[in-house]
Amino acid sequence: MSPIPAVLVYLAALALPALLLWRYHALHWGLHLLALAAAIGFGFVPIPPSMQRPGYDLLFGFVFVALLIWGAGGLVLYSTHNHRHGHA
């Protein structure tokens, strides 16, 4: 398999959550924490032998990276942009 599809898929997995965070901002911190936990849990799930093909590897990698970036990015943005400031 050529490395170009893998590079494009992983760039999309980085760009999609970044675009969603930029456009819609961070949601409730619990949803981002859940996405982060899902990504970590998803990363530990063994891929069944019948699904060990390049296409499935790219799909699993896309989901893992997208959830990881969306979860971590949302937690960072939530903590930096949602503080109440002491303005009267």
NORHU-V405654 format. One record per run of one state. SS is the DSSP state (@ for helix, = for strand, . for the rest). FROM is the first residue (numbers start at 1). TO is the last residue. If there is no record, write none. Layout:
# NORHU-V405654
ss->SS from->FROM to->TO
ss->SS from->FROM to->TO
This chain:
# NORHU-V405654
ss->. from->1 to->2
ss->@ from->3 to->24
ss->. from->25 to->28
ss->@ from->29 to->44
ss->. from->45 to->48
ss->@ from->49 to->51
ss->. from->52 to->53
ss->@ from->54 to->81
ss->. from->82 to->88
